[in-house]
Amino acid sequence: GEILLNGVDIRRYKYEEYLKFFSTVFQDYQIFAFRLGENVAAESEYQEERVKKALEALPEVAAAVVSHESGTAVVTLSGELSDAALKKAVEDQDYQVTGIQ
């Protein structure tokens, strides 16, 4: 017989690629008073990197420095960009925007 994953025999995957399809789910879990992404990743640095990448993916953003600890993101623009576009990029990463200066 064969075991298919996404219609492909699992023996055709490289072992490392195959393992990327799986994750541990504990039956006895706890949700902490953090944002969703932090609970899933169990670390704030992961979120910082996601927000930084999301901001720097905008063509008008030259650079972004994100700090979970201080709750800030400093963005260097290379062109015109609306506050709404910045807000959406951040909030799509499970962060809340409280103000833009």
ROVEX-428942 format. One record per atom (N, C-alpha, C, O): residue number from 0; residue in three letters; atom name; x negated, y negated, z. Coordinates in steps of 0.1 Angstrom, whole numbers, plus 5000, padded with zeros to 4 digits. Layout:
# residues N
+------+------+------+------+------+------+
! resi ! resn ! name !    u !    v !    w !
+------+------+------+------+------+------+
!  NUM !  ALA !   CA !    X !    Y !    Z !
...
+------+------+------+------+------+------+
***
This chain:
# residues 101
+------+------+------+------+------+------+
! resi ! resn ! name !    u !    v !    w !
+------+------+------+------+------+------+
!    0 !  GLY !    N ! 4992 ! 5012 ! 5000 !
!    0 !  GLY !   CA ! 5000 ! 5000 ! 5000 !
!    0 !  GLY !    C ! 4991 ! 4988 ! 5000 !
!    0 !  GLY !    O ! 4979 ! 4988 ! 5000 !
!    1 !  GLU !    N ! 4998 ! 4976 ! 5000 !
!    1 !  GLU !   CA ! 4992 ! 4964 ! 5001 !
!    1 !  GLU !    C ! 4999 ! 4954 ! 5009 !
!    1 !  GLU !    O ! 5011 ! 4955 ! 5011 !
!    2 !  ILE !    N ! 4992 ! 4944 ! 5014 !
!    2 !  ILE !   CA ! 4998 ! 4933 ! 5022 !
!    2 !  ILE !    C ! 4996 ! 4921 ! 5014 !
!    2 !  ILE !    O ! 4985 ! 4917 ! 5010 !
!    3 !  LEU !    N ! 5007 ! 4914 ! 5010 !
!    3 !  LEU !   CA ! 5006 ! 4902 ! 5002 !
!    3 !  LEU !    C ! 5008 ! 4889 ! 5011 !
!    3 !  LEU !    O ! 5016 ! 4889 ! 5020 !
!    4 !  LEU !    N ! 5000 ! 4879 ! 5008 !
!    4 !  LEU !   CA ! 5001 ! 4866 ! 5015 !
!    4 !  LEU !    C ! 5002 ! 4856 ! 5004 !
!    4 !  LEU !    O ! 4993 ! 4854 ! 4996 !
!    5 !  ASN !    N ! 5014 ! 4849 ! 5003 !
!    5 !  ASN !   CA ! 5016 ! 4840 ! 4992 !
!    5 !  ASN !    C ! 5015 ! 4847 ! 4979 !
!    5 !  ASN !    O ! 5011 ! 4841 ! 4969 !
!    6 !  GLY !    N ! 5020 ! 4860 ! 4979 !
!    6 !  GLY !   CA ! 5020 ! 4867 ! 4966 !
!    6 !  GLY !    C ! 5006 ! 4873 ! 4962 !
!    6 !  GLY !    O ! 5005 ! 4878 ! 4951 !
!    7 !  VAL !    N ! 4996 ! 4872 ! 4971 !
!    7 !  VAL !   CA ! 4982 ! 4876 ! 4967 !
!    7 !  VAL !    C ! 4978 ! 4887 ! 4977 !
!    7 !  VAL !    O ! 4980 ! 4885 ! 4989 !
!    8 !  ASP !    N ! 4973 ! 4898 ! 4972 !
!    8 !  ASP !   CA ! 4968 ! 4908 ! 4981 !
!    8 !  ASP !    C ! 4957 ! 4903 ! 4990 !
!    8 !  ASP !    O ! 4948 ! 4896 ! 4986 !
!    9 !  ILE !    N ! 4959 ! 4905 ! 5003 !
!    9 !  ILE !   CA ! 4950 ! 4899 ! 5013 !
!    9 !  ILE !    C ! 4935 ! 4903 ! 5011 !
!    9 !  ILE !    O ! 4926 ! 4896 ! 5016 !
!   10 !  ARG !    N ! 4933 ! 4914 ! 5005 !
!   10 !  ARG !   CA ! 4919 ! 4918 ! 5002 !
!   10 !  ARG !    C ! 4912 ! 4909 ! 4992 !
!   10 !  ARG !    O ! 4899 ! 4910 ! 4991 !
!   11 !  ARG !    N ! 4919 ! 4901 ! 4985 !
!   11 !  ARG !   CA ! 4913 ! 4892 ! 4975 !
!   11 !  ARG !    C ! 4909 ! 4879 ! 4981 !
!   11 !  ARG !    O ! 4901 ! 4871 ! 4975 !
!   12 !  TYR !    N ! 4913 ! 4876 ! 4994 !
!   12 !  TYR !   CA ! 4909 ! 4864 ! 5001 !
!   12 !  TYR !    C ! 4895 ! 4866 ! 5007 !
!   12 !  TYR !    O ! 4892 ! 4877 ! 5012 !
!   13 !  LYS !    N ! 4887 ! 4855 ! 5008 !
!   13 !  LYS !   CA ! 4875 ! 4856 ! 5016 !
!   13 !  LYS !    C ! 4880 ! 4855 ! 5030 !
!   13 !  LYS !    O ! 4891 ! 4849 ! 5033 !
!   14 !  TYR !    N ! 4874 ! 4862 ! 5039 !
!   14 !  TYR !   CA ! 4878 ! 4863 ! 5053 !
!   14 !  TYR !    C ! 4881 ! 4850 ! 5060 !
!   14 !  TYR !    O ! 4891 ! 4848 ! 5066 !
!   15 !  GLU !    N ! 4872 ! 4840 ! 5058 !
!   15 !  GLU !   CA ! 4873 ! 4827 ! 5064 !
!   15 !  GLU !    C ! 4886 ! 4820 ! 5058 !
!   15 !  GLU !    O ! 4893 ! 4813 ! 5066 !
!   16 !  GLU !    N ! 4888 ! 4821 ! 5045 !
!   16 !  GLU !   CA ! 4900 ! 4815 ! 5039 !
!   16 !  GLU !    C ! 4913 ! 4822 ! 5045 !
!   16 !  GLU !    O ! 4923 ! 4815 ! 5048 !
!   17 !  TYR !    N ! 4912 ! 4835 ! 5046 !
!   17 !  TYR !   CA ! 4924 ! 4842 ! 5051 !
!   17 !  TYR !    C ! 4927 ! 4838 ! 5065 !
!   17 !  TYR !    O ! 4939 ! 4836 ! 5069 !
!   18 !  LEU !    N ! 4917 ! 4836 ! 5074 !
!   18 !  LEU !   CA ! 4920 ! 4832 ! 5088 !
!   18 !  LEU !    C ! 4926 ! 4818 ! 5089 !
!   18 !  LEU !    O ! 4933 ! 4815 ! 5099 !
!   19 !  LYS !    N ! 4924 ! 4809 ! 5079 !
!   19 !  LYS !   CA ! 4930 ! 4796 ! 5079 !
!   19 !  LYS !    C ! 4945 ! 4796 ! 5078 !
!   19 !  LYS !    O ! 4951 ! 4785 ! 5081 !
!   20 !  PHE !    N ! 4951 ! 4807 ! 5074 !
!   20 !  PHE !   CA ! 4965 ! 4808 ! 5074 !
!   20 !  PHE !    C ! 4972 ! 4810 ! 5087 !
!   20 !  PHE !    O ! 4984 ! 4809 ! 5088 !
!   21 !  PHE !    N ! 4964 ! 4813 ! 5097 !
!   21 !  PHE !   CA ! 4970 ! 4817 ! 5110 !
!   21 !  PHE !    C ! 4966 ! 4808 ! 5121 !
!   21 !  PHE !    O ! 4955 ! 4801 ! 5121 !
!   22 !  SER !    N ! 4974 ! 4808 ! 5131 !
!   22 !  SER !   CA ! 4971 ! 4800 ! 5143 !
!   22 !  SER !    C ! 4977 ! 4807 ! 5155 !
!   22 !  SER !    O ! 4986 ! 4815 ! 5154 !
!   23 !  THR !    N ! 4972 ! 4804 ! 5167 !
!   23 !  THR !   CA ! 4977 ! 4810 ! 5179 !
!   23 !  THR !    C ! 4989 ! 4802 ! 5184 !
!   23 !  THR !    O ! 4989 ! 4790 ! 5184 !
!   24 !  VAL !    N ! 4999 ! 4809 ! 5188 !
!   24 !  VAL !   CA ! 5011 ! 4803 ! 5194 !
!   24 !  VAL !    C ! 5013 ! 4811 ! 5208 !
!   24 !  VAL !    O ! 5016 ! 4823 ! 5208 !
!   25 !  PHE !    N ! 5011 ! 4803 ! 5219 !
!   25 !  PHE !   CA ! 5013 ! 4810 ! 5232 !
!   25 !  PHE !    C ! 5027 ! 4810 ! 5236 !
!   25 !  PHE !    O ! 5035 ! 4800 ! 5233 !
!   26 !  GLN !    N ! 5032 ! 4820 ! 5243 !
!   26 !  GLN !   CA ! 5045 ! 4821 ! 5248 !
!   26 !  GLN !    C ! 5047 ! 4812 ! 5260 !
!   26 !  GLN !    O ! 5058 ! 4807 ! 5262 !
!   27 !  ASP !    N ! 5037 ! 4811 ! 5268 !
!   27 !  ASP !   CA ! 5037 ! 4803 ! 5280 !
!   27 !  ASP !    C ! 5030 ! 4790 ! 5276 !
!   27 !  ASP !    O ! 5018 ! 4789 ! 5278 !
!   28 !  TYR !    N ! 5037 ! 4780 ! 5272 !
!   28 !  TYR !   CA ! 5031 ! 4767 ! 5268 !
!   28 !  TYR !    C ! 5035 ! 4756 ! 5277 !
!   28 !  TYR !    O ! 5045 ! 4757 ! 5284 !
!   29 !  GLN !    N ! 5028 ! 4745 ! 5275 !
!   29 !  GLN !   CA ! 5031 ! 4733 ! 5283 !
!   29 !  GLN !    C ! 5030 ! 4721 ! 5273 !
!   29 !  GLN !    O ! 5021 ! 4720 ! 5265 !
!   30 !  ILE !    N ! 5040 ! 4712 ! 5274 !
!   30 !  ILE !   CA ! 5039 ! 4700 ! 5266 !
!   30 !  ILE !    C ! 5034 ! 4689 ! 5276 !
!   30 !  ILE !    O ! 5040 ! 4686 ! 5286 !
!   31 !  PHE !    N ! 5024 ! 4682 ! 5272 !
!   31 !  PHE !   CA ! 5019 ! 4671 ! 5280 !
!   31 !  PHE !    C ! 5024 ! 4658 ! 5276 !
!   31 !  PHE !    O ! 5030 ! 4657 ! 5265 !
!   32 !  ALA !    N ! 5023 ! 4648 ! 5284 !
!   32 !  ALA !   CA ! 5028 ! 4634 ! 5281 !
!   32 !  ALA !    C ! 5019 ! 4627 ! 5271 !
!   32 !  ALA !    O ! 5014 ! 4616 ! 5274 !
!   33 !  PHE !    N ! 5017 ! 4633 ! 5259 !
!   33 !  PHE !   CA ! 5009 ! 4628 ! 5249 !
!   33 !  PHE !    C ! 5018 ! 4627 ! 5236 !
!   33 !  PHE !    O ! 5029 ! 4633 ! 5236 !
!   34 !  ARG !    N ! 5013 ! 4621 ! 5226 !
!   34 !  ARG !   CA ! 5019 ! 4621 ! 5213 !
!   34 !  ARG !    C ! 5019 ! 4635 ! 5207 !
!   34 !  ARG !    O ! 5011 ! 4644 ! 5211 !
!   35 !  LEU !    N ! 5028 ! 4638 ! 5198 !
!   35 !  LEU !   CA ! 5029 ! 4651 ! 5192 !
!   35 !  LEU !    C ! 5016 ! 4656 ! 5187 !
!   35 !  LEU !    O ! 5012 ! 4668 ! 5190 !
!   36 !  GLY !    N ! 5009 ! 4648 ! 5179 !
!   36 !  GLY !   CA ! 4997 ! 4653 ! 5173 !
!   36 !  GLY !    C ! 4986 ! 4656 ! 5183 !
!   36 !  GLY !    O ! 4978 ! 4666 ! 5181 !
!   37 !  GLU !    N ! 4986 ! 4649 ! 5195 !
!   37 !  GLU !   CA ! 4976 ! 4652 ! 5205 !
!   37 !  GLU !    C ! 4980 ! 4665 ! 5212 !
!   37 !  GLU !    O ! 4971 ! 4673 ! 5216 !
!   38 !  ASN !    N ! 4993 ! 4668 ! 5214 !
!   38 !  ASN !   CA ! 4997 ! 4681 ! 5220 !
!   38 !  ASN !    C ! 4993 ! 4692 ! 5211 !
!   38 !  ASN !    O ! 4988 ! 4703 ! 5216 !
!   39 !  VAL !    N ! 4994 ! 4691 ! 5198 !
!   39 !  VAL !   CA ! 4991 ! 4701 ! 5188 !
!   39 !  VAL !    C ! 4976 ! 4703 ! 5187 !
!   39 !  VAL !    O ! 4971 ! 4714 ! 5188 !
!   40 !  ALA !    N ! 4969 ! 4692 ! 5186 !
!   40 !  ALA !   CA ! 4954 ! 4693 ! 5185 !
!   40 !  ALA !    C ! 4947 ! 4694 ! 5198 !
!   40 !  ALA !    O ! 4936 ! 4699 ! 5198 !
!   41 !  ALA !    N ! 4953 ! 4690 ! 5209 !
!   41 !  ALA !   CA ! 4947 ! 4691 ! 5222 !
!   41 !  ALA !    C ! 4935 ! 4682 ! 5223 !
!   41 !  ALA !    O ! 4926 ! 4685 ! 5232 !
!   42 !  GLU !    N ! 4934 ! 4672 ! 5215 !
!   42 !  GLU !   CA ! 4923 ! 4662 ! 5216 !
!   42 !  GLU !    C ! 4926 ! 4649 ! 5209 !
!   42 !  GLU !    O ! 4932 ! 4650 ! 5198 !
!   43 !  SER !    N ! 4922 ! 4638 ! 5214 !
!   43 !  SER !   CA ! 4925 ! 4625 ! 5209 !
!   43 !  SER !    C ! 4916 ! 4622 ! 5197 !
!   43 !  SER !    O ! 4921 ! 4614 ! 5188 !
!   44 !  GLU !    N ! 4904 ! 4627 ! 5196 !
!   44 !  GLU !   CA ! 4895 ! 4624 ! 5185 !
!   44 !  GLU !    C ! 4901 ! 4628 ! 5172 !
!   44 !  GLU !    O ! 4899 ! 4622 ! 5162 !
!   45 !  TYR !    N ! 4908 ! 4639 ! 5172 !
!   45 !  TYR !   CA ! 4915 ! 4644 ! 5160 !
!   45 !  TYR !    C ! 4924 ! 4634 ! 5155 !
!   45 !  TYR !    O ! 4925 ! 4631 ! 5143 !
!   46 !  GLN !    N ! 4932 ! 4628 ! 5163 !
!   46 !  GLN !   CA ! 4942 ! 4618 ! 5159 !
!   46 !  GLN !    C ! 4935 ! 4606 ! 5154 !
!   46 !  GLN !    O ! 4939 ! 4600 ! 5144 !
!   47 !  GLU !    N ! 4924 ! 4601 ! 5161 !
!   47 !  GLU !   CA ! 4917 ! 4590 ! 5156 !
!   47 !  GLU !    C ! 4912 ! 4592 ! 5142 !
!   47 !  GLU !    O ! 4914 ! 4583 ! 5133 !
!   48 !  GLU !    N ! 4907 ! 4603 ! 5139 !
!   48 !  GLU !   CA ! 4902 ! 4606 ! 5125 !
!   48 !  GLU !    C ! 4913 ! 4606 ! 5115 !
!   48 !  GLU !    O ! 4911 ! 4601 ! 5104 !
!   49 !  ARG !    N ! 4924 ! 4612 ! 5119 !
!   49 !  ARG !   CA ! 4936 ! 4612 ! 5110 !
!   49 !  ARG !    C ! 4941 ! 4598 ! 5107 !
!   49 !  ARG !    O ! 4944 ! 4595 ! 5095 !
!   50 !  VAL !    N ! 4942 ! 4589 ! 5117 !
!   50 !  VAL !   CA ! 4946 ! 4575 ! 5115 !
!   50 !  VAL !    C ! 4936 ! 4568 ! 5106 !
!   50 !  VAL !    O ! 4939 ! 4561 ! 5097 !
!   51 !  LYS !    N ! 4923 ! 4570 ! 5109 !
!   51 !  LYS !   CA ! 4912 ! 4563 ! 5101 !
!   51 !  LYS !    C ! 4913 ! 4568 ! 5087 !
!   51 !  LYS !    O ! 4912 ! 4559 ! 5078 !
!   52 !  LYS !    N ! 4915 ! 4580 ! 5084 !
!   52 !  LYS !   CA ! 4916 ! 4585 ! 5070 !
!   52 !  LYS !    C ! 4928 ! 4580 ! 5063 !
!   52 !  LYS !    O ! 4928 ! 4576 ! 5052 !
!   53 !  ALA !    N ! 4939 ! 4579 ! 5071 !
!   53 !  ALA !   CA ! 4952 ! 4574 ! 5065 !
!   53 !  ALA !    C ! 4950 ! 4559 ! 5061 !
!   53 !  ALA !    O ! 4955 ! 4555 ! 5050 !
!   54 !  LEU !    N ! 4944 ! 4552 ! 5070 !
!   54 !  LEU !   CA ! 4942 ! 4537 ! 5067 !
!   54 !  LEU !    C ! 4932 ! 4536 ! 5055 !
!   54 !  LEU !    O ! 4935 ! 4528 ! 5046 !
!   55 !  GLU !    N ! 4921 ! 4543 ! 5055 !
!   55 !  GLU !   CA ! 4911 ! 4541 ! 5045 !
!   55 !  GLU !    C ! 4916 ! 4547 ! 5032 !
!   55 !  GLU !    O ! 4909 ! 4545 ! 5021 !
!   56 !  ALA !    N ! 4926 ! 4555 ! 5032 !
!   56 !  ALA !   CA ! 4932 ! 4560 ! 5019 !
!   56 !  ALA !    C ! 4939 ! 4549 ! 5011 !
!   56 !  ALA !    O ! 4942 ! 4550 ! 4999 !
!   57 !  LEU !    N ! 4943 ! 4538 ! 5018 !
!   57 !  LEU !   CA ! 4949 ! 4527 ! 5012 !
!   57 !  LEU !    C ! 4939 ! 4519 ! 5004 !
!   57 !  LEU !    O ! 4928 ! 4516 ! 5009 !
!   58 !  PRO !    N ! 4941 ! 4517 ! 4991 !
!   58 !  PRO !   CA ! 4931 ! 4511 ! 4982 !
!   58 !  PRO !    C ! 4926 ! 4497 ! 4987 !
!   58 !  PRO !    O ! 4915 ! 4493 ! 4984 !
!   59 !  GLU !    N ! 4934 ! 4490 ! 4995 !
!   59 !  GLU !   CA ! 4931 ! 4476 ! 4999 !
!   59 !  GLU !    C ! 4922 ! 4477 ! 5012 !
!   59 !  GLU !    O ! 4918 ! 4466 ! 5017 !
!   60 !  VAL !    N ! 4921 ! 4488 ! 5018 !
!   60 !  VAL !   CA ! 4913 ! 4489 ! 5031 !
!   60 !  VAL !    C ! 4899 ! 4493 ! 5028 !
!   60 !  VAL !    O ! 4896 ! 4504 ! 5022 !
!   61 !  ALA !    N ! 4890 ! 4485 ! 5032 !
!   61 !  ALA !   CA ! 4875 ! 4487 ! 5030 !
!   61 !  ALA !    C ! 4870 ! 4496 ! 5041 !
!   61 !  ALA !    O ! 4861 ! 4505 ! 5038 !
!   62 !  ALA !    N ! 4875 ! 4494 ! 5053 !
!   62 !  ALA !   CA ! 4870 ! 4502 ! 5064 !
!   62 !  ALA !    C ! 4880 ! 4501 ! 5076 !
!   62 !  ALA !    O ! 4888 ! 4492 ! 5076 !
!   63 !  ALA !    N ! 4880 ! 4511 ! 5084 !
!   63 !  ALA !   CA ! 4888 ! 4511 ! 5096 !
!   63 !  ALA !    C ! 4881 ! 4517 ! 5108 !
!   63 !  ALA !    O ! 4874 ! 4527 ! 5106 !
!   64 !  VAL !    N ! 4882 ! 4511 ! 5119 !
!   64 !  VAL !   CA ! 4877 ! 4516 ! 5132 !
!   64 !  VAL !    C ! 4889 ! 4518 ! 5141 !
!   64 !  VAL !    O ! 4896 ! 4509 ! 5145 !
!   65 !  VAL !    N ! 4891 ! 4531 ! 5146 !
!   65 !  VAL !   CA ! 4902 ! 4534 ! 5154 !
!   65 !  VAL !    C ! 4897 ! 4539 ! 5167 !
!   65 !  VAL !    O ! 4888 ! 4547 ! 5168 !
!   66 !  SER !    N ! 4904 ! 4534 ! 5178 !
!   66 !  SER !   CA ! 4900 ! 4538 ! 5192 !
!   66 !  SER !    C ! 4913 ! 4542 ! 5199 !
!   66 !  SER !    O ! 4922 ! 4533 ! 5202 !
!   67 !  HIS !    N ! 4914 ! 4555 ! 5202 !
!   67 !  HIS !   CA ! 4926 ! 4559 ! 5210 !
!   67 !  HIS !    C ! 4925 ! 4554 ! 5224 !
!   67 !  HIS !    O ! 4935 ! 4550 ! 5229 !
!   68 !  GLU !    N ! 4913 ! 4553 ! 5229 !
!   68 !  GLU !   CA ! 4911 ! 4548 ! 5243 !
!   68 !  GLU !    C ! 4917 ! 4534 ! 5245 !
!   68 !  GLU !    O ! 4924 ! 4531 ! 5255 !
!   69 !  SER !    N ! 4913 ! 4525 ! 5236 !
!   69 !  SER !   CA ! 4918 ! 4511 ! 5237 !
!   69 !  SER !    C ! 4931 ! 4509 ! 5230 !
!   69 !  SER !    O ! 4937 ! 4498 ! 5232 !
!   70 !  GLY !    N ! 4935 ! 4519 ! 5222 !
!   70 !  GLY !   CA ! 4948 ! 4518 ! 5215 !
!   70 !  GLY !    C ! 4948 ! 4508 ! 5204 !
!   70 !  GLY !    O ! 4958 ! 4501 ! 5201 !
!   71 !  THR !    N ! 4936 ! 4507 ! 5197 !
!   71 !  THR !   CA ! 4935 ! 4497 ! 5186 !
!   71 !  THR !    C ! 4930 ! 4503 ! 5174 !
!   71 !  THR !    O ! 4924 ! 4514 ! 5174 !
!   72 !  ALA !    N ! 4932 ! 4496 ! 5163 !
!   72 !  ALA !   CA ! 4926 ! 4499 ! 5150 !
!   72 !  ALA !    C ! 4922 ! 4486 ! 5144 !
!   72 !  ALA !    O ! 4930 ! 4477 ! 5142 !
!   73 !  VAL !    N ! 4909 ! 4485 ! 5140 !
!   73 !  VAL !   CA ! 4904 ! 4473 ! 5134 !
!   73 !  VAL !    C ! 4902 ! 4476 ! 5119 !
!   73 !  VAL !    O ! 4895 ! 4485 ! 5116 !
!   74 !  VAL !    N ! 4909 ! 4469 ! 5111 !
!   74 !  VAL !   CA ! 4909 ! 4472 ! 5096 !
!   74 !  VAL !    C ! 4902 ! 4460 ! 5089 !
!   74 !  VAL !    O ! 4906 ! 4449 ! 5090 !
!   75 !  THR !    N ! 4893 ! 4464 ! 5080 !
!   75 !  THR !   CA ! 4887 ! 4454 ! 5071 !
!   75 !  THR !    C ! 4893 ! 4456 ! 5057 !
!   75 !  THR !    O ! 4892 ! 4467 ! 5051 !
!   76 !  LEU !    N ! 4899 ! 4445 ! 5052 !
!   76 !  LEU !   CA ! 4906 ! 4446 ! 5039 !
!   76 !  LEU !    C ! 4897 ! 4441 ! 5028 !
!   76 !  LEU !    O ! 4889 ! 4432 ! 5030 !
!   77 !  SER !    N ! 4899 ! 4447 ! 5016 !
!   77 !  SER !   CA ! 4892 ! 4442 ! 5004 !
!   77 !  SER !    C ! 4902 ! 4436 ! 4995 !
!   77 !  SER !    O ! 4899 ! 4432 ! 4984 !
!   78 !  GLY !    N ! 4915 ! 4435 ! 4999 !
!   78 !  GLY !   CA ! 4925 ! 4429 ! 4990 !
!   78 !  GLY !    C ! 4938 ! 4427 ! 4999 !
!   78 !  GLY !    O ! 4938 ! 4429 ! 5011 !
!   79 !  GLU !    N ! 4948 ! 4422 ! 4992 !
!   79 !  GLU !   CA ! 4961 ! 4419 ! 4999 !
!   79 !  GLU !    C ! 4968 ! 4432 ! 5003 !
!   79 !  GLU !    O ! 4969 ! 4441 ! 4995 !
!   80 !  LEU !    N ! 4973 ! 4433 ! 5015 !
!   80 !  LEU !   CA ! 4981 ! 4444 ! 5020 !
!   80 !  LEU !    C ! 4991 ! 4440 ! 5030 !
!   80 !  LEU !    O ! 4988 ! 4432 ! 5039 !
!   81 !  SER !    N ! 5003 ! 4444 ! 5028 !
!   81 !  SER !   CA ! 5014 ! 4440 ! 5037 !
!   81 !  SER !    C ! 5013 ! 4447 ! 5051 !
!   81 !  SER !    O ! 5007 ! 4458 ! 5052 !
!   82 !  ASP !    N ! 5018 ! 4440 ! 5061 !
!   82 !  ASP !   CA ! 5018 ! 4445 ! 5074 !
!   82 !  ASP !    C ! 5026 ! 4458 ! 5074 !
!   82 !  ASP !    O ! 5023 ! 4468 ! 5082 !
!   83 !  ALA !    N ! 5037 ! 4459 ! 5067 !
!   83 !  ALA !   CA ! 5045 ! 4470 ! 5066 !
!   83 !  ALA !    C ! 5038 ! 4483 ! 5061 !
!   83 !  ALA !    O ! 5040 ! 4494 ! 5066 !
!   84 !  ALA !    N ! 5029 ! 4481 ! 5051 !
!   84 !  ALA !   CA ! 5021 ! 4492 ! 5046 !
!   84 !  ALA !    C ! 5011 ! 4497 ! 5056 !
!   84 !  ALA !    O ! 5009 ! 4509 ! 5058 !
!   85 !  LEU !    N ! 5005 ! 4488 ! 5064 !
!   85 !  LEU !   CA ! 4996 ! 4492 ! 5074 !
!   85 !  LEU !    C ! 5003 ! 4499 ! 5085 !
!   85 !  LEU !    O ! 4999 ! 4510 ! 5090 !
!   86 !  LYS !    N ! 5015 ! 4494 ! 5089 !
!   86 !  LYS !   CA ! 5023 ! 4500 ! 5100 !
!   86 !  LYS !    C ! 5027 ! 4514 ! 5096 !
!   86 !  LYS !    O ! 5026 ! 4523 ! 5104 !
!   87 !  LYS !    N ! 5032 ! 4516 ! 5083 !
!   87 !  LYS !   CA ! 5036 ! 4529 ! 5079 !
!   87 !  LYS !    C ! 5024 ! 4539 ! 5079 !
!   87 !  LYS !    O ! 5026 ! 4551 ! 5083 !
!   88 !  ALA !    N ! 5013 ! 4535 ! 5075 !
!   88 !  ALA !   CA ! 5001 ! 4544 ! 5074 !
!   88 !  ALA !    C ! 4998 ! 4549 ! 5088 !
!   88 !  ALA !    O ! 4994 ! 4561 ! 5090 !
!   89 !  VAL !    N ! 4999 ! 4540 ! 5098 !
!   89 !  VAL !   CA ! 4996 ! 4544 ! 5112 !
!   89 !  VAL !    C ! 5007 ! 4553 ! 5118 !
!   89 !  VAL !    O ! 5004 ! 4563 ! 5124 !
!   90 !  GLU !    N ! 5019 ! 4548 ! 5116 !
!   90 !  GLU !   CA ! 5030 ! 4555 ! 5122 !
!   90 !  GLU !    C ! 5033 ! 4569 ! 5116 !
!   90 !  GLU !    O ! 5038 ! 4578 ! 5122 !
!   91 !  ASP !    N ! 5028 ! 4571 ! 5104 !
!   91 !  ASP !   CA ! 5029 ! 4584 ! 5097 !
!   91 !  ASP !    C ! 5020 ! 4594 ! 5104 !
!   91 !  ASP !    O ! 5021 ! 4606 ! 5102 !
!   92 !  GLN !    N ! 5010 ! 4589 ! 5112 !
!   92 !  GLN !   CA ! 5001 ! 4598 ! 5120 !
!   92 !  GLN !    C ! 5005 ! 4599 ! 5134 !
!   92 !  GLN !    O ! 4996 ! 4602 ! 5143 !
!   93 !  ASP !    N ! 5017 ! 4597 ! 5138 !
!   93 !  ASP !   CA ! 5023 ! 4598 ! 5151 !
!   93 !  ASP !    C ! 5018 ! 4588 ! 5161 !
!   93 !  ASP !    O ! 5018 ! 4590 ! 5173 !
!   94 !  TYR !    N ! 5014 ! 4576 ! 5156 !
!   94 !  TYR !   CA ! 5010 ! 4565 ! 5165 !
!   94 !  TYR !    C ! 5021 ! 4554 ! 5164 !
!   94 !  TYR !    O ! 5028 ! 4554 ! 5153 !
!   95 !  GLN !    N ! 5023 ! 4546 ! 5174 !
!   95 !  GLN !   CA ! 5032 ! 4535 ! 5173 !
!   95 !  GLN !    C ! 5025 ! 4522 ! 5172 !
!   95 !  GLN !    O ! 5015 ! 4520 ! 5179 !
!   96 !  VAL !    N ! 5030 ! 4514 ! 5163 !
!   96 !  VAL !   CA ! 5024 ! 4500 ! 5161 !
!   96 !  VAL !    C ! 5032 ! 4491 ! 5170 !
!   96 !  VAL !    O ! 5044 ! 4489 ! 5168 !
!   97 !  THR !    N ! 5024 ! 4484 ! 5179 !
!   97 !  THR !   CA ! 5031 ! 4474 ! 5188 !
!   97 !  THR !    C ! 5029 ! 4460 ! 5183 !
!   97 !  THR !    O ! 5036 ! 4451 ! 5187 !
!   98 !  GLY !    N ! 5019 ! 4458 ! 5174 !
!   98 !  GLY !   CA ! 5017 ! 4444 ! 5169 !
!   98 !  GLY !    C ! 5006 ! 4445 ! 5159 !
!   98 !  GLY !    O ! 4997 ! 4453 ! 5159 !
!   99 !  ILE !    N ! 5006 ! 4435 ! 5150 !
!   99 !  ILE !   CA ! 4996 ! 4433 ! 5140 !
!   99 !  ILE !    C ! 4991 ! 4419 ! 5140 !
!   99 !  ILE !    O ! 5000 ! 4409 ! 5139 !
!  100 !  GLN !    N ! 4978 ! 4417 ! 5142 !
!  100 !  GLN !   CA ! 4973 ! 4403 ! 5143 !
!  100 !  GLN !    C ! 4965 ! 4400 ! 5130 !
!  100 !  GLN !    O ! 4960 ! 4389 ! 5129 !
+------+------+------+------+------+------+
***
